[in-house]
Amino acid sequence: GKDINMLPVLISDKKNRTYVKGNFLLESWALDYFKVDVSSFGDTKRGLKISDTFCGIDVDGYVLGDLSISGMSDSITIDGDITVNNCIINLSQNSNYDSFDSNSMTEYIVNMNITTGTGVEFFWPTKKLPVLRAFASRGQKVQILYDSSINQFDIDGNVAFRGGDIFYFSNNFFIKDGLLVLNENQDKFDPLITVNAECRTATRNNQKVKLMFIMDNTPLSHFQPRIESVPALSQAELYELMGDTMMGGNVSDEERSTMSTLANAGAYGTQLIGILRPLERSVKDFLNVDIFAIRAQLNDKVFNDQRNAEKSSGDMKRVGSNTVFRNIDVFFGKYFGEYFFLDTTIRFSAWDFDTFEYYEYNMPTFYNMYLESEINLEVNTPLCILNLGLYPKLGKMPDFLMDTTIGLSWRFTF
């Protein structure tokens, strides 16, 4: 046979360099064996563009690292050790492992080690109308194995979350921390999720309430959280804050837990994602941060109350921007080396009014909207993760030390 070696070829642009080399063995002028090695490195925010569906998972982003493709006429082996950056990953409900042509005579063997870089987002169940949008922490490991000859597929790994959103009924919860556990195979694709999220809102009498969204090692297909509040509220009051008025009072508990109900109920918030995404990307690049997100939560109760008022009186009531938007959050996140992560949340909040009259409050406001802020520093030490939280308030800056929190956390893997 004839052995042909391709020397490394450099493909580069201003920020990235990719080397490609190969080896080809010809037998009677027919390709008997080949091997192509690709190595890409450079700007960690970019890399090689990739947009495809792998094992039923939609991936759209950039990769850096090493990839080797080898094979013969009837088999192809793909080995890789790559890092994904600025990547959108859609975990659809219909994910499956059949990514290759099942009728093909070619056998495929895949062994991919994947590490999350910066700007990796997970969506579920769809990107256009998500219930879950989560930012993956940097340095998370996932392994994908596939062998078509024995019809076997495995995906294993844990992905920790660092921020994101959960759209549940009429509320937009901000993810404080979470974990996605992947231990899937050809017979099952139903990752487990642990998440702690919260949102700030107010009752009809303008009492400030913090709602907490809690799930502990729950399959995605059984998306049924535990909702708690500070201060504690009755079940009826929680249903009202969660958007029960939007859905009507005769919805059964079983209907509340279905995926279609969640998607429809969260549509007010999720519709804004597509509008704000180009702005988020531009601001993130301009500020040179790793994570930037804007969350604007529509107060659907305003429109429902207005419709009821119009039906009863026939008069059009005035609706201001401060009543339409329940919360507007701006979230920044930046890595400093391997061990430090700093994030800041700026929240523009408004009271939830019983009527649409103009009220005055004894607090610094702008068109009845007030500003809250939160600063968190996370330090990844060899023994634990140290969290330092600050909550500065405008006009009360000397008192911010009273609102400082310090936390320690650690995770064991068996």
N, C-alpha and C positions, 0 to 999 in steps of 0.2 A: 504494500500500500504506500501511498504518498502522504507524508506528514507536512502540514502547512502551519507555521507559527505566525501569528499576527503580533507584532511588537506593540507595546502600550501606546495608545493614541490619546492625546490630551484634548478634551472638549471643555472649553472654559468660557466664562463670561466675567463680568466685573466682580462678582461676589462668590462664585462657585467654580470648582474644578472637578472634572470627572475623567478618570482614566479607564480605558477599555482595552483589554487584550484578549486574545483567543488562540485556540489550538484546534485544528481540523484534520481529520484523518480520512483520506479518500481511498476507497477500494474499488478498482475497476471504474474509476471516475464517478463513483457514487459515494455520497457522504455516509461513512460508516460510524464515525464518532465525532463529537464536537464538545468544546468547552469554552464558555465566554465568561470572563470575570469583569465586573464593573465595580469601581471604587469611586465614591463621590464624597467630597468634603468641602468645607468652606463656611459660608454664612449660615449660622445655625437657625436663622429664621426662614431660610429657603431650602434649596436643594433641587433634586430632580422632581419634576411635577408628576403626580400619579393621581389618576381618577378612574376608578374601576370598582367592580364588585368582587370581593374575595370571600369565599365560603359563606355567601349570602349576606355579607356585611358591606355596606356602601362606604367607600373610602375616597376622600378628595383632599389632597394636601401635597406636602413635599417630604422627601425622604433623603437621608444621608447615610452613608455606610458602605458595606461590602455585600455584593450579590454575585453568586456563582450559578450559572445555568449550564448543565452538561447533559449529554444523553446520546442515544443511538436512534436508529430509525423507528424503534417501537417503544422507547421509554425516554422520559425527560425527568431530570432531578434538579430541583431548585433549592439551594441553600443560601441563607442570608442572615446577616446581623446588621440591622438597620435602626435608625432613629427617625421618628416621624415628627414633623414640625408644621405648625399652622394647618392643622388637619381637622377635617370634619368627618366623624365616624357615626354612621346611622345604624343603630341596633334595632332593626325592624322586627315586628312580631313574626314575620314570615321568614326569618333568617334560617338558612339551611346550608349544608356543606357542599352541595352539588354545584360547584363553581365551574367545573370542566365538563366538556361534552361527554355524557354518559355512553354515547354510541361510538365514541372514538376508539380506535384500536391501539392508541398510544397510552401507555401507563405513565402516571404522574406520581412523583414522590416529592413532597415539600417539607422542608424543615426551616422555619423562619423564627428568629429571635428578634422581637420588636421592643424597642425602648421608647417611651414617650419623651418628647422634647418640650418645647414651649408652644403655646397656642393650640393644644389638642382639645377638641370639643366632642363630647358624646351627646347624641340625640336619640330620643326614644318616645313614641314609636315611629314618628316620621320627622323629617327635618322641617317641612313646611308647617306642620301643626303639632309641635312637640308637647308632651307632658313633662319630659325631663330634658334639661339642657345642662350639662355638667362640664367643668373645666378639669382636665386631668392634671394631677401633680407631675412634675418633671421627674424622670428617672424610674417610672413604673415599667415592669417587665411582663411581657406576654409572649408565650410560645405557641406557634401553630404547626401542627404535624398533620400530614395528609398522605395517604397511600391508596391510590385507586385500585391497585391489584387485589387488595383485600377489603376494599370499600370501608376504610377506616379514617376517621377524622377526629382530631383532638385540639382543643384550644384551652390553654391553662395560663392563669395569671391573676394577680390582684391589681386593680387600678384605684388608687386613692383620688378623691376629688378635692379640689381647692377652689371653691366657689361655683356658682351656677344658679339655675332657676328650676323651680318646680311649679307648673301651672295646674292648680288643683281647684276645681270649681271656679269661683270668681276671684281667687286669690293668687298672688304671685309670691311664692316663698323663696327666700334666698338661702342657698345651701351653705351652711357653716362648715361642715365636714361630711365626708361620705366615703364609701368603699364599694367597688364593683368586683364581685368574685366570679371569675370565669373558670368553670370546670366542665366544659361542654364536649360533646362527642356527636357521632353520626346519628344517635338515637334521641338526643335531647339538646335543645338550645334554649335555655331559660336561666340567664345569669341571676345571681343573688345580689341584692342591693341592701346596704346599710346606709342610712342618711339621717342627718339632723339638719333641719332647715327652720327658718322663722320668717315671719312678716309682722309689720307693725300696722295696726289699724285702730279704729275707734268705734264704740257703740253709738247707738242713736242719741244717747245723752252726752256724747262727746267724752266718754271715758276711754283713755288710752289703753290699748290691749296689745299684748304680744302673743301671737299664735305660734305654736311650735309643732312642726311636722316631723314625726319620728317613725322610721322604719328600721327593723333590726333583722338582717339576714333573711330578707323576704324575696321570693321569686318575682321577677318583673311581671310575669303573667298574673300575679295576685297582688296588684298594686293597691293595697289597703293599709293606709297609715294609721297611726294613733295621733290624734290631735289634742294638744293640751294648750292651756292659756294662762297667762299671768296678767292680772289677777284671775283666779279660777272663775269660770262661768258655767252656767247650766247647759245641758245639752241643747235646749231650744235656742239659747243665746248663741251657742257655737254654730248651730245650723244657720242662723240668720247671718252671722258674720262670714260664714263660708259660702254664702250665695244662695241660701234656700229660697229667698224671695224671687230670685231669677227663675228658679226651676219650678216654683209652685209648691204648695204644701202637701200634695198628695203623691209624692214620689217615694216609693218603697226603699228600704235599706238595700235590697238586692240591686235595684236599678242604680243607686248611688255609686255602687262599687264597680260598675261596668266600664269598660274602656271607652265606649262611645259617649257615655255621659261625661266622663272626664274630659275628653277631647272637645266636646261641644261647650262644656262649661268653661274651659280654659281658653276658648277661642279669642276672647277679648284681649288677653295678654299676648297670646302667641302670634296673633296677626301683626303685632308691632315688630317682631323679630326680623322679618324680611325687610322692613322699611329701615330699621336702625342698623342693620349689619354693615352696609357700605360705610356709614359714618363711623361705626366702631373700628373698622379696619383702618380707616384713614387717620383717626385720632391716635390709635395704638402705634402706628408707624411714626407719626409726628412726634409723640411724646417718648418714643423708644421704651415702651413698657411691654411686659410679656402678656398681660391680660388687661383688657378694657371692655367694659360692658355697661350698657344703659338699660335700666328696667323702668318702664312706665306702665303703671297699673291703672286701667280704666275702672272708674267706680260705676258699675252698671246699675246700681241701685238708684243713682241720680236719674237716669233715663226712665226707669220703671216708675219711680215716684212722680216724675213729671208727667208721664202718660196718665197715671191715675188722677193727678190733679186736673189735667186737661179734660178728662172724661167727666169729672164731678162738677167742675166749675166752668169749663169752656175757655178759661183764661190761660194764656201762655206765660209761664213763669221764666224768670231770668236764670240762666245757668252759667256760672262763671268757671274759669279754668281751674280755680282752686277747689271746686266741687267735683269736677269731672275726673281729675287725677287724684287718686287716693295716695299714692306714693310715687315719687320719681327718684331712683337710686342711680348714682354714678359710681362704678367700682373700678379701682386701679390695682394692679398687682405687678410686682417687679422682683425678680431674683437677683441676689447679690452673691455671686459665687455658688458653691454647692450647698451651703449650710444656712443661708439667710433668705427669707422671703418677707417682703413688706407689702401690705395691702391697705388700702384706704377706701372707705365707703362714705360718700356724701349723699345725704338723703333729704329731699325736699318733700315735706309732708303737709297735709291739709286736714282740717277737721271734717268729719262726716256729718253734714247738717241734717236736721229733721226737716227743715224747710229751706227755701232758697233765699231767705232774707240775709241781709249783710249783718254779721255779728262782729263785735270788737272783743278782743281778748287781751288780757293783761300779760302780754308776752311779745318779744320782738318778732314781728311778722312782716312779710312782703306780700301784699294782696291776699292776706290771710293764709299764707304759706310760710312755714317756719323751717329752719335749717338744722339738721343733726349730722354729726360726723362720728366716724369710728376709725381708729388706726390700730392695726395689729402687726406685730413683728413675731415671726416664727423662726426659731433657731433649732436646727436639727443637730443635736449633740450625739455622741456615741452611745449614751445611756438612755436618752429620752428626747422628746420634742418639747421645747420650752415655748410657751405662748405668752406674749405680753400685749395686753389690750388697753388702749386709751380712748376716752370718750369726751373730747373737748367740746365745750358749748360756748357759742358766741355770747359775749357779755358776762360770762361766768368762767373765764379762763383760769383764775386762781383755784377754782374748785375742782378742776379736772382730775387732780390726784386722788380725790375721794372716789372717783369712778374708774380707777385703774384696776385691772384684773391680771393675775398671773396664774397660768395653768401648766400642768405637766401631763403628758400622755405618752403612751408607748404601745406597741403592737407586737405580738408574738406570732410566728408562723410555724406550724407543726407539719 
